[in-house]
Amino acid sequence: MHQNFLEHVLSDLQNKGTDFSECTFVLPSKRSGTFLKKHLANKLTKNIFSPEVQSIQDFIADISGMEQDSNLDLLLILYEVYKKASIEEPDDFPSFLKWGQTLLQDFNEMDGYLIPAHDLLNYLSAIKEINHWSVNKEKTEMVQNYLQLWNKLETIYNAFSSILREQKRGYQGLMSKVAVSNLEEYTKKSSEKPIIFVGFNALTTAESKIIQHFLEQGFGQAYWDIDSYFLDDPIHDAGLFIRNYQRNWPYYRNNKSLDPQNNFLTPKKISITGIPKSISQTKYVGQLLKELNSNSTIDFSKTAVVMADESLLTPMLQAVPPSINAVNITMGLPLDKTVLYSFFMSLLELNSNFSERGWFYKYVLELISNPYTLTLSSSSTIDFVPILSKDIKEQNLIYVTNTSLEQYSESTGALQLIFPEDRISVSNWIGNCLQLIERFKIIYQQEKNALELEQVYRFYTLFNQFKQYLANVDFISELKSIKNLFRQLASMESLDFIGEPLTGLQIMGMLESRNLDFETVIITSVNEGILPSGKLNNSFIPFDVKRDYGLPTYKEKDAIYIYHFYRLIQRAKNVYIIYNTEPDVLEGGEKSRLISQLLTDENIAGYISHTIAAPQANISPSPLLEISKGPTLMDDIIAFANNGFSPTSLTNYVRNPIDFYTRNILKINDLDEVEENIAANTFGTIVHDSLEELYTPLLGTVLSKESVLGLKSKIAAIVRGHFQKNLSGVDISKGKFLLVYNVIVKYLKNFLDIEIKELQNHTVKLLALEEKYEVQLNIPELDFPVKLKGTLDRVDEVDGITRIIDYKTGKVEPKNVKLTDWEALITDYDKSKAFQLLCYALLYSKKYNTNPLTAGIYSFKNLGQGLFSFSQDKNNTLIDDEVLSTFEDYLKQLILEICNPALPLIEKPV
């Protein structure tokens, strides 16, 4: 068994007779230090004092005498400096945050690579001067404002840098720069105990100067985790950095060996699998772990799942099979990926969008559908979530007001914290959030829910941190302005999983794997844009300038990940590489070039297998749904027949028998939703109800031009009233509903104009409005009663002939009411309008024994075309005994089909 890298380092030092307790080990991360101590403990035969083990950050902090500052503290200081830089119209803090982070990153790189600020920032300013879009010799005010910041960059940097040096705190780049200038002094003060640099790869200029200094002093040693296969290949990116050190560092040029290892070409099993979509990868890994777990030769303490896309941590944890009892997670879950974060974000959205009209319903519904709101609600005296949700939908509350909330509220309830009475300040909002956190704490303590308590505690510290920051600044006053800040804070903090780092299966991110070796490695999301991450240029410094000054470009950033990738597989025995076969704009592109590189490498061709794992998809045409009429369904149909078939229920059956089953038998209606735009059925209801109220005073009279004209002045008030009745929460004085209100008023005026025009040539007597009719049908084949029922919008008498009118606010065409083939009436949904008219005619003639009749539809979408009258046989509009008798036969045929227990309800493709 060949040694892993850390064991190799310790063996080499032991062979050289090194006293470990005298050494200082400097490693890329604290985590690799834990493993180094473990291997050291295994190697020793007697007790010793533990050597000092430091991460490179801590080592540099020691030399520089500075402390690493948090990202947010740095941004707050940078913003204060920026504001004092006499820029005419400085950005507010939320706007500054969008670009301040990038500027900070550029300062960090510039210092880390020891580039004089004067040179680079003036160069950048000159480039912006050349690049600006104005072609005029004289700069406009807009161009001057644009160039102001670039011209002031050096001033901003100098002021920022001197504040940090004074306070002895800073960012990594500045600390490295200060450490380089302190090296001589530090060396004088320190004893010449061995300093061992272990497993570095990409170093900034400052870091490389620091390591070189200790190597040349004679008491530093460097161990590089590099395979000769990559180091000796002049173009292999995995060796890019270490080849440069070998070539350019005087220490190695003076014939000191770099001591590469030879592990990459040892026999191993590399399995490359393409899987569609990201979540499927986690499912596949779960299945793979289950198989590995049943294999006795696999040691799970030497197995790692390395996630190139860290956002998949939660689904990955769900996928780990329960049979694996020890799992150590070495990556935090960023707080902005938790559901609790989405609760606070929704709360912030809701509170910052409070207006004089109240809270917009969408923000309210979003918040009350969050699981944490449900938790608060169910532990309150009044469980307000279901009632509030129901009321918003039923009363169509577009804005929720304090008055409407009073009924669910109790004196100490969570509701007051979620819906404060007025606009609140930022500190009040944070105070409210801390109070809500206190409630969550009590709830989860009672439930003994450790994971939730940990999350709640992390947010408790986050909000306290937030409170502290805001106490020191005066430029954040509005609630809307903290959104970016809150997002930033939450993304920088993570929910750390506390585990036993040296036991069990390891789940980690790419960078956490530095210096660690595993026998079995599973790497997920090996796609372009994720591994390597591609050309993400989050910098103000153009590519060519970076190259000229020796700053890392995307090529170097790619090489870092390529090195980590090859490092992971060089000593492993079993390697499983998984990629997403479905390129996605948001989740990376096609399979990574690293996979292509492995597949085309002849030296390891014998160890590699490549497969695509896709779920088996047998696409068979889905059979049409068929519901047989068992005793229960037959009982429901008989009860329905007894209560009465309506024309709509019968046309539902003609359209699709399953519609009839779901809507009319099961009574499953469409979901209740708040109508921001008016729904078609609500629009129809308002038109129908308004017409009924308008014409009611004229019932039983012969209409005259004057009486109809007199109705026009009442339209506006009547329509307003029906809006209030049907959509109580809406305001028709502005916005979309004002437009809809005006459309309905216009429809009704146009209708009255048509009526007046008709009265010039005809006598019209109004007989009935919105009257309900019900008749018993005589169907001897059935041993139970069957009724037909319906509501007729209007019945009148035109020149002595009874006419039935149906109002439709949807689209109707003349062909819908013309009948040429009777069979189509009960088989073709296109003829449903003719079917309805005949039903109404049958109902009316049976009750009043009146015929012949006429029947027609007024379609408000095309009122200009007048009344669409039912007709058959070339414009014969009369509905007489013969027509009604024929219709009754077809109607019975349809009802017999519905009531026949032997005929199942078969879905009709619509």
N, C-alpha and C positions, 0 to 999 in steps of 0.2 A: 504493500500500500504506500503510494507516494505521500509525502507530507503536504499539509496545506500551507499556505503562505506564512502565516504567523508562526507556525511550528518550525518552518524552515528558517525564519529569522532568528528564533530563540536557539535553535540547534547550532547555527553558525556562530552566534555570539558565545555560546557555551564552549564550542570548539576553540574559540580564540581566548578562552579563559576569562571572560568578562565577569565582573562582580555585578550581578543584576541589581542589588540593593543600591548601588552607587549611581545607576543609570537614570536618565530622564528619557522616557519614550514619547515621541511626538507623532500623533496619528491624525488622519483626516477627520475622524469623528470620535465622539466619546464612546459610542457603541462598540467600535472595533477595539477600544481600550479594555472594555469588559471582557471580550473574548481573549485578548492578549493575556490578561491576568489569569484567566481560566487555564490557558495552555501552559503558562508559567508554573502555576500550582501543580499541574500534572507532571511537569518536567523535573521539579525540584525533589531532592531526597532529604533535605533538612529545612528547618524554618528560617526564613529571612525576613527583613523588613521589606515591605512592598516598595518597588521602585516608583518613582513619580511618573504617572501616565497622564499626558495632557493632549487635548485636541489642539490643532494648529491655531484656532481662534484664541484659546486660553494662553498659549505660548506667546503669541504676538501681543496679547493684552499685557502680559508680564513685562515684555521688553519695552513696550511703549508707555507703560504706566497709566494706560487709559482704560476706561470701561466701555464695553459695547452698549450703545444706546438703542432703545426700541425704535422701530421704524416710524411710529406715530410721533414720538417725541422729536425725532429728527425733522419730520415734516412740519411740525408746529414751529420749530426754531427757524427752519428755512422760510416758512411763510412770513414770520415776523421780519426777517432780513429782507425778503422780497418787497414787503410793504414799505420799508424805509428806503428802498432804492430809487425813490423819486420817479416812479413810473406814473404817467398822468392818470390813466384809468386802470388801476390794478384790479385783477380778478378777485372775486370774493373767494372764501376758503373752499367751498364745494367745487368751484370751477378750477381753482388752483390744484386741488387734489388730483384732478384728471391728468395733469401733466407734471406736477411736482414730483411724483413718484419716479417718472422717467428721468427727470433732471437729476434727482438724487442718485439714481442708478448710474448715470453718466459720470457724475462727480466721483462715485465709488470706483468706477473702472479707471478713470483718469489718475486718481491717487494710487490705486493698487498697481498700476503700470508705470508709476513715477514719471508721468508726463507733466511738464510745467504748465500750470493753468494758463499763464500768459500766452504761451504759444498756441495751445489748442483752442482756447475760448475765443481768442482774437481771430483765429483762422475760421472758426465757425461763424462768427459775426460777419466776416468778410464774404463768406459763401452766401449767407442770407441776404447781404447787401446786393450781391450780383443777381441772386435768384428772384428777388421780389418782382411782382408782376407788372409794375408800373413802367410804361415806356417813356414817360415824360422826364425831362431833365430835373425839373423841380418836383420834389416828393410831395405827394398829397398828405393831408393830415392822417389819413387812414394808413398809408404806407409808413409814415413816421412812427405811429403808434405800434405798428407791427414790428418795426425794427428796434424799438426801444429796449425790449427785453433782451434781445441778442447783444445789443451794445453794452448792456449793463451786466452781462453774465459774469465777467471777471470780478467786478465789484461785489456782486452777490456772493460769488464763491469765496473771495478773500474774507468778507465779513463773516460768512457762515463758518468757515474753517477756523478763524481766530476765536470765535465764541466757543466752539467745541474744544479747541486746544486749551483754552483758559479753564473750561469746566472739566477738563480731563475725561471727556467722553467723546464717543464718535462712532462712525460706521467702519466696517472692516477695512476698506481701502485707505482711509485716513490713518487708522491705527497702524496699518502695515507701513505706510509712508513714514510715520513718526518712529516706528520700530527700527526702520533702516537707519535713520539718522542717530538713533540711540545705541546702535550695535557696539561701537568701540567702548563706550562707557559701560554698557551692560557686561561685556566680556571682562573688563578690568575687575568689576565687582564680583563676578561669579567665579566659583572654583571650577577647575577644569575637569569636571566630571563628565563622563561620556553622554552625549546627546544623540539619541538614535531616531532618525527620521524614517518612518515606516510607511511604505505603500502609497506614495504620492504620485500624482499624474499631471494634471493641468495646474501649473503654478502661475501666479501673477508675477510681474517683474520683481515686485517687492519681496514676495515669498521666496522667489528663487535666489535673490541676493542674500536673504537671511540664511537660507540653508547652505549656500555656497560659503558664506562667511564662516560658519561653524565647521564645515568640512575642511576649509583651508587652515583653520586654527589648529586642526589636528585632533580635536577631541569629538568631532561630529562624525557620524556614520550614516549613510543613506542606503536603505534597501528598497529597490524598485520591484514592484510586482509586474514584471513584463516577461512575456515569452519570447525566446529568440526568434520564433516564427514571425512575429510582428515587428520586432526590433530590426531584424536584418532585411526586411522587405522595405525598400525605399519609399513605397507609396501606400503602405497599409496604414489607414487612419488610426488604428488602435495603438500604434507606436509613435504617432506624430510628435507628441510632446517629449517623450523620453529620448527619442532619436535626436531631437534638437538639443537636449541637455548634454547628451553624449558628445555631440558635435561642437557645441558652443561653450560649455563650461570649462574654464582653464583646468579645473581639478581633474576632469576626465581626459582632456587633451594631453595632459602630462602622464598618459599611459595608465591611469588608474582604471581598473575594470568596473563595468557597471553590473556584472554578474546576473545576466538574465537566466530564467529557468527554461526547461524543455518539457512542457506538459501537454501542449495543445494537440500534438499528434499521437498521444497515447490512445489506445483503443477506448472508445466510448460509444454510447448509443444516443444519436441525436434524432429526435422525432419532431418533424415540422407539420403542424396541422392548421388548416384554414377552416374557420368557423363563421357562419353568417351572423353578424351583429354582435354588439359588445356583451349584452347580458348572457347570450348563449355561451360565450367564452367562459363565464363564471360557472355556468351549469356543467360545462364540459370538464372544467378543472375539478369540480365536486365529484364527478363520476371517476375521473382519473385518480383522485386521492383515495377514493373507496377501493379501487383496484390495487393501488400501491399498498394500501393498509393491509390487504389480505395477502400481500407478498412478504414472506418472512425475511427475505434478504434485504428489504428496504429499512434503513434506520431513520425514523422520522425526526430525530434530533439533528440529523445531517441533511434535512430536506427543506427547501425554501420555495415559496411561491413569490415571485418578484413581479410587481405590478407596474408596468410602464405608465398605465393610465390610473392614477391614484383615486380618481372619482368612483372607481368600481369597487371600493373597499366594502361598502355596505352589502351589495349583492353577493360579493365574494364570501363574506362572513356567513351569509344565509346558506351558501352552497356547500360549505365545509361539512362533510358527513359527521353525524353525531358519534360515530364509532371512533373518531379521532379525539381523544380526551385532552391532550395537551396541545394548545395552540398559542403561540406568542406573536402578538401583532406589534411590529416595530414601526408603525407609521401612525401618525395621529389622524383623526378624522376632523378636517377643518370645520369649525363651528358653523360656517356658512353652508355646510352640506347637511345640516341637521334639520329635523322638522320643527324643533323649538325655535330655530333661527327664523324659519318661515312664519311662525306665529308672531314673533316680535316685528318682523318686516311688514306683515299684514296690518299689525296694530299701528305701526308708524305711518303706513300708507293711509289708513283710515283717519287717524288723528290729524295728519297734516293736510288732509283734504276736506276738513270740516268747513262748511260754508254757512251763510245765514239761513239757507234752506234746510240745513241738517246734514246728515251723513248719506252719501250716495249709496244706493242699495247694493251695488256690485261689491264695493269695499266691505260692506257689512256682511254680505253672504259669504264672501271669501274668508273673512275672519271667523265667522261662526261655524264654518265647515271644517276649520282646523281641529285636529284631535285634541289639542291642548285647551281650546275654548270649550270643547265638549266636556273635558275633565273638570274645568272650573265650574261649568254650568251644572253638572250632575252633583257637585258637592255643595252647591248653593241651596238656600232655602227654597227658592223657586228655580226649577230647571228651565232657564229662559230660552235656550237655543231652539228647541222644537217649536215653541209658541211663536217666537220672533220670526223664525223662518216661514212658518205657516201664514202669519199675519202679513208679512211682506208680499208673499205671492197672492194671497186671497184679496188683500185690499189694494194690490198694485201700488205699493209704496215705493215711489222712485227715490224719495228722500225720507230717511228715518229721522224723526225729531225727538227732542227730549220729552215732549208731551207723550208721544206714542210709546216711549220706553218706560214711563212711570209705572205702568201696570205690572211690569215684570220685576220691578226693582225692589230691593229691601235695603234697610239702612246700612248694613255693613257688606253689601254684595259686591261681587267682582264687577258687576255691570257699570258701577260709577267709575271704576278705574279704567274700563275699556272705553266707555262713552262719557268723558268728562263734560261738564255742563257748558263749557265755553272753550274758545281757543286756549291752548296751554303753552307754556314756555318749554324750552328744551329740558331745563332742570326738573320741571314738574313731570314731564313725560318719563324721565329716567326714574324719578321717585315712584311714579305709578308702576313702572316695570318692576322695580325692586319689591314693591308691595305684592305684585302678582307672583313674583318668584317665591316670596315668603309663603303664599298660599300653596303653590306647587310643592314646596318643601314639606309642608304639613301633610298634604295628601299622599306624597310618595313615601314619607316616613311611615305613615300608617300602613301603606301597602308593602313596605319593606322592598321597594323597587330600587336596587342599587344603581343600575345604569341610568335611570331617569334622574335620580338624586345627583349623580355625577354631572350629568348635563346641566341640571338646574344650577349646581354649584359653579360650573364654569361660566355660565351666563351671569351669575351673581358677581363673580370677580370681574367679569367683562364690564358690567354696568358700573361697578364701583370705580374701575379704572377710567371709564368714560367720564364719570362724575368729576374725578380728580383733574382730568385734562381740561374739562370745560370750566372748572373753577379758575384756571390760570389764563384763560383766553377770553377776549372780549369780542371776537369777530364771528362768533356763531350764535345767532339769536333766534333764527327761525327754525321751526321743526323740519321743514323741507330740506334745510341745508345740512342736516346731519345724516341724511340717507347714505351718501357716499362714505362718510366717515364711519358709520356703523358697519357698512359692508366691509370696509377695509379692515376694521378692527376684528370683525368676525372671521375674515379670511386668514388673518395672521395668527389667530389663536386656534388651538386644536384640542380636541377631546382625546387625551392620551390614554391608551390602554395600558394598564399596569399588569405586567406578566413576569414570567420567569425567563429572562432572555436566553438562558443557556439550555433550556429543555424544550422538547416538542417541536412541532412543525412551525417554521418561521414564515410569517406573511410580512412582506416589506416592500418599500418603494425602491427604485433603482439606486438612489444615492445612499440609502441605508446599507446597501450590500457591500460598500467599500471595504476592502481588506479581508472580507469573509469568504470562506469557501464551503461549498456544500457538495455532497455526493450526488444528490438528486435535485435538479433545478427546474422549476416550471416558470417560464416567462410569458406573460400575457400582453396583448395589444401591441405586437411587434409590427406596427404599420407606419408607413411614411407619415410624418407630421406628428407622430407620438414618440417613436423611437427610430431614428433621431427626430427631434422636434421641428426641423425644417427652418425656413427663413423667417423666423419671428423677430423682426427688427424693432425691439422696444427701446429705441434710442433716438436722440436728436442728432447724433453724429453720423454723417453719411458713410457708406461702405468704403469708398476710396480713401477717406480721411482716416478711418480706423486702420485700414491696411498700411497706410503711410506711417502712422504713428505706432504700429505694432500692437494695436488693441485687438482683442478677440472679435472675430466676425462670426457669422453663423457657421462657417466651416470649422472653426475651432470648437464652437459649442457642440456641433454634431460629433466631432472627434471625441469629446469627453464621454458622450453616451455610447459611442462605438467601443471605446476602451472598456467601459463598465460591462458592456454586453459580452465582449470576448473574454474578459476577466472571469465572468461568471461561469463560462462554459469550458475554460481551458483545463481546469482540474476535475471537473464533474465527470461522473460515470454515466449518469442518465440525464439527458437534457430534453425537455419538452418545450418547444417553441410554438406559441399559438398566436394566430393573427386573424383579423376580421376580413372576411372575403368581400364584404359589401362596402366599398368606399363611401364615406360619408363626409360631407363638407365640415361638419362640426366635430367628427370623431377621427380625423385622420384619413389618409387616402389608401392607395393600394398597398399590398404587402411591402414590408420594408426592404430597402436595398440590402440590408444585412442578411436577410434570408436568401436573396439572389446571390449574394457573395458566397454564402455557405454552400448553396446548391451547385455553384460553378467551380468550387475549389476541388480540384482532382485529388489532392492529398488526403482529403477526409471523405471522399465520395462513398467509400465503403461503409462509413458509420451512419450515413444519413438516410432517413426515409421521409417522404413528403406525401401527405394525404389531405383530402378535403373531407371534413366531416359535416354532412348536411343531414338534417332530420329527414326521414323518409316522408315524402309527400305523395300520396296517391290521390290524384285529383279525379274524383268521380262526380258526375253531375248530381247535385243534391236532389233527392227525390222530393216530389211535391208533398207538402204536409197533408196528411190525411187523418181526420178525426172521426172515428166510428161513433155512432149514436148509441151509447150505452143507456141503461135505465136512468141514470142521474141526468145525463144530458137531455134525454127525451122528456123527463119531468120538467126541466128548465124551459124547453121549447114549448111544451104544452102550457106552462104557466105564462110564458111570453105571449102565446097566441090568445090566451084567455084575456090577458091584459090589453092586447091589441097590437097588431102590426102597424107601424107607421110607414109612409112612403119611403122615408130615408132608410129605415132598417131593411126594407125590401130591396132598395137599390144598392145598399151595402152588400147584400147577398149576391146580387147580380154582378157587382164589381169583383168581389172575391168572398166566397163563403167563409173564409177564415176571418175576414174583417167583421162579418156579421157575428161570428162566434165571439171574437174578443171584445168588440164594442157593445153589442146589444145583449149577448147572453152573459158574458163575464163582466160587462160594464167597466172595462179598462179604458179610461179616457186618457187623452194626452196629458203630459206632465204640466202641472201648474207652473207658469213662469211669469216673472214680472215683465209687463209689456212696456219696453222703452219705446219701441215702435208699435203702433197699434196692430193687434192680430186681426186676421181676416174675419174671424167669427165675432169678435167684439165690434168691429166696424159694422158688420151686418146687423148685429143686435141694436146698435144705436140708431141706424137708419130705420129699421122696422119699428122700433118703439117710438121714434119721433113721428113717423108717418101716422101711427095709430093715434097718438095724442093729438096731432094736428087735425085729423079728420073726425075724431069722435063727436065734436059738437054738431057735425053735419049728418050724422047717422039717421037713416030713415027719410031724408029729404031729397028733393030733386036738386042737383047741384046747379048753381048759376055762376056766371062769370064773376059777379060781385062777391058772392060768398067765398069762392076759391081765392080771389084776389086778397080778400080780407085775412087769409091765413098767412100770407107772406110776412107780415110784420111780426108774427109770433115765432117764426122759425128759429131765430137766433137764441131766444130764451129757452125754447123747448130742447134744442140740441144741447145747450149748455147743461141743462138739468139732467139729461140722459148720460152725459159724460161723467157728471158727478156720481150718478148712480152706478155706472159700470166700471169706472176707473177713478175711484175716490182719491187716490194719491197723486193725481196728475194736475199740472198747472197748464190750462189751455190759453194762458195769456201770452206765452212765448214758446219758442222752440218748435220741435216737430209736431207737438200736439196742436199748436195753433194752426199749422198748415192742414192737419187732418180735419180739425174743426171747420175750417173754411171750405174744405172740399165737400164735407157733408152738407153744410149750409147751401153750397152751390148746387149740389145734386138735388136737394129738395126744391130749390127755386126753379131749377130746370124742369122738374117733374110737374110742378104746379103750372108752368108755362105750357107743357104738353096737354095737361088737363083742360086749360082755358081754350087752347086751340081746338080740342075735340068738342068742347061745348058749343062752338060756333055752328056745328053741323048736326050734332046729336043731342038727344035728351039722355042724361045720366042720372039714375037714382041710386043712392048709396044704401045697400041692404045690410052688410055686415063687415066688421073689421076684426081680424085676429080671433075668429070664432072657432072653438074646438068642436069637432064632429066625431061621432063614433057610431059604427053600424055593425050588426051581427051578420056574418057571411054564412050563406047556406052551402055547406060542403058535406053532403051525405056520406062521403067515403071516410070522414073522420068522426070518431066517437067522442070528440070533445069540442067545446065551443071555440070559434075563431072570430076575432073582431078585427076590423080595420079602423084606424083612427088617424086624425090629422088636424092640423090647424090651418085654416084658410086665411091668407093675409088680407084679402079683400074680396067681397062679392058685391057686384052692382048690376044694374039693369040698363042696357044700352038699347034705346029704341024698342023697348019691350022684351028684349032677349036677355036672359040671365048670363052674366059673364063672371068667370072666376079669374082673379089676378094673383100671381105669385111674384114677389119682389126678389130679385137676385142682385147681390152686390159684386158677385164674381162674374167671370166672362161667360156669356151665353152666345151661341151662334144660331141662326135660323134653322140649320140642319138638325139641331138638337130637339126641335119640337115638331119636325115633319116626320110622318110615319108612312113608309111604303111597304114594309114587311113586318107583320105582326110578331113573327118569331123573334125578331131583333129586340123587341120590347123587353123580353125576359132573359136575353142572353148577352146583349150589347150595352155596356154602361154608357156609351155615347147617347143612348136614347133615354137616359134616366130622367131628363127634364120632362119628356113627353109622358113617361110613366107616372111621374108625380102629378102632372096636370090631370091625367085620366083618373088617378086615385081621388083627387079632390072633386072631380066632376061626379064620380060614382057616389062619394060620400054625400054630396049636396043633393043629388037627384033622389037618392034613397030616403033622405030625411024629408025633403019637400015634394017628392014625386014630380019634379019639374024637369022637362026637357022639351025641345033641344036646348043645349047650353053652348057657350063658347068658353074657351079657357086660354090664357096666355101669360107670358112672362114679360115683366119690365126689367131689363138688365141695365143697371145704373152705369155700367162701364161704357155701354153704347146706347144711351137714351135717345140719341138723335135718330135711331132707326125705328123708334116707336115700339109698339107692342108686338112681341113675337107670339103669334097665335098658333095653338095646336092645329095641325091640318093633316089630312090624309087624302089620297086620291086626287092629286092635282088641285091643291088649294081649297078643298072642301073643309071649312073650319067648324062646321056644325057637329056637335057631339049629341047624337040622337040615340034612340033605343037600341038600334042595331050596333052602333059603335060601343055603347056601354055593355051590351050583352056579350059581344066578342071579347071586349077587354076583361069582363068578369071571368070568362072561360080561361083566358091566359093567366089571370091573377090566381085562379084556383089551381091551375097547373103548377105555378111557381110555389104556392103555399103547400101543395101536396108533396112537392119535391123536398121542401124544407122539413116537413113533418114526417117524411118516410123513414122509419128506423133502419131500413135496409140500405139506404143510400148514405154513405159517409159524407162528411164535409170535406171537399177536396180543394186544396189551394189553387187559385187561378193566378198565373203569372201576370202581374200588373205592369 
